[in-house]
Amino acid sequence: QVELVESGGGVVQPGGSLRLTCVASGFNFSRELMRWYRQTPGTSREFVAAISYTGEDTGYLDSVKGRFTISRDNANNTLYLEMHSLKPEDTAVYYCMRPRLGHWGQGTQVTVAT
């Protein structure tokens, strides 16, 4: 059974930082591309970042480039999203996603506010 469990969300002031974690199980994590998405109420989920199975190749939404970093620990089946210089417009539920069969985690809320 595939499971993706996100954690690390919270409330942070503008300019602050958070690190999101996604622990994967039920598939060969080290051999698969992984992605982070985010969603705000009333909108579709938006691609945020992707990482190759080796971790050597990454891609980002333009608005988060230079502020967010996606990484992975294949030995521990864990995906990360380091977020810095957070802005109010980064407020969303963030989801870990396994593209191969379209599996999603339950999401973790990130709120950037004074």
C-alpha positions as CSV (number, residue, x, y, z in Angstrom):
1,Q,0.0,0.0,0.0
2,V,1.4,3.3,-1.1
3,E,1.6,6.0,1.5
4,L,2.9,9.6,1.4
5,V,2.9,11.5,4.7
6,E,3.7,15.2,4.8
7,S,4.7,17.2,7.8
8,G,6.4,20.4,8.7
9,G,3.8,23.0,7.8
10,G,2.8,25.8,10.2
11,V,2.3,29.5,10.6
12,V,5.3,31.7,9.8
13,Q,5.9,35.4,9.4
14,P,6.8,36.9,6.0
15,G,10.5,36.3,5.4
16,G,10.5,33.2,7.5
17,S,11.5,29.6,6.7
18,L,10.0,26.2,6.9
19,R,11.1,22.7,5.9
20,L,8.4,20.3,4.7
21,T,9.0,16.5,4.9
22,C,7.3,13.7,3.0
23,V,7.9,10.1,4.1
24,A,7.1,7.6,1.5
25,S,6.3,3.9,1.8
26,G,4.9,1.0,-0.3
27,F,6.9,1.6,-3.5
28,N,10.5,1.8,-4.6
29,F,11.0,5.5,-3.7
30,S,14.7,5.6,-4.8
31,R,13.7,4.8,-8.4
32,E,11.0,7.4,-8.9
33,L,10.7,11.1,-9.8
34,M,8.9,13.0,-7.0
35,R,7.1,16.4,-6.9
36,W,5.6,19.0,-4.6
37,Y,2.4,20.8,-5.4
38,R,0.3,23.4,-3.5
39,Q,-3.3,24.4,-3.5
40,T,-5.3,27.3,-2.2
41,P,-9.1,27.3,-1.7
42,G,-11.0,27.5,-5.0
43,T,-8.0,26.8,-7.2
44,S,-6.3,23.9,-8.9
45,R,-3.2,22.3,-7.4
46,E,-0.1,24.1,-8.7
47,F,3.2,22.5,-9.4
48,V,5.9,23.7,-7.1
49,A,9.0,21.5,-7.6
50,A,10.2,18.2,-8.9
51,I,13.3,16.1,-8.4
52,S,14.7,13.1,-10.3
53,Y,15.2,9.8,-8.6
54,T,18.9,10.4,-8.1
55,G,18.3,13.9,-6.9
56,E,20.7,15.4,-9.5
57,D,18.0,17.1,-11.5
58,T,15.4,19.5,-10.1
59,G,12.8,21.9,-11.5
60,Y,10.8,24.7,-9.9
61,L,7.8,27.0,-10.3
62,D,9.3,30.4,-11.4
63,S,7.9,32.2,-8.4
64,V,9.8,30.0,-5.9
65,K,13.1,29.7,-7.7
66,G,15.9,30.9,-5.5
67,R,13.7,30.6,-2.4
68,F,12.7,26.9,-2.3
69,T,14.9,23.8,-2.5
70,I,13.7,20.3,-3.2
71,S,15.8,17.4,-2.0
72,R,15.5,13.7,-1.1
73,D,17.1,11.1,1.1
74,N,16.7,7.8,-0.7
75,A,18.1,5.8,2.2
76,N,15.2,6.9,4.3
77,N,12.5,7.2,1.7
78,T,12.1,10.9,2.4
79,L,11.4,14.0,0.3
80,Y,12.0,17.5,1.5
81,L,11.0,21.1,0.5
82,E,13.1,23.8,2.1
83,M,11.3,27.1,1.9
84,H,13.0,30.5,2.7
85,S,12.0,34.1,2.3
86,L,8.4,33.0,2.5
87,K,5.7,35.4,1.2
88,P,2.0,35.6,2.0
89,E,1.3,34.3,-1.5
90,D,3.0,31.1,-0.6
91,T,0.2,30.3,1.8
92,A,-1.4,27.0,0.7
93,V,-1.8,23.3,1.5
94,Y,1.4,21.6,0.2
95,Y,1.2,18.1,-1.2
96,C,3.8,15.5,-1.9
97,M,3.1,13.6,-5.1
98,R,4.3,10.4,-6.9
99,P,3.8,11.1,-10.6
100,R,4.1,7.5,-11.8
101,L,0.7,6.4,-10.6
102,G,-0.7,9.7,-9.3
103,H,-0.4,9.1,-5.6
104,W,-0.9,12.1,-3.3
105,G,-0.2,12.7,0.4
106,Q,-2.8,14.3,2.7
107,G,-1.2,17.7,2.6
108,T,0.3,20.0,5.1
109,Q,-0.9,23.6,5.7
110,V,1.6,26.5,5.3
111,T,0.4,29.9,6.4
112,V,2.5,33.0,5.9
113,A,1.1,35.9,7.8
114,T,2.0,38.6,10.3
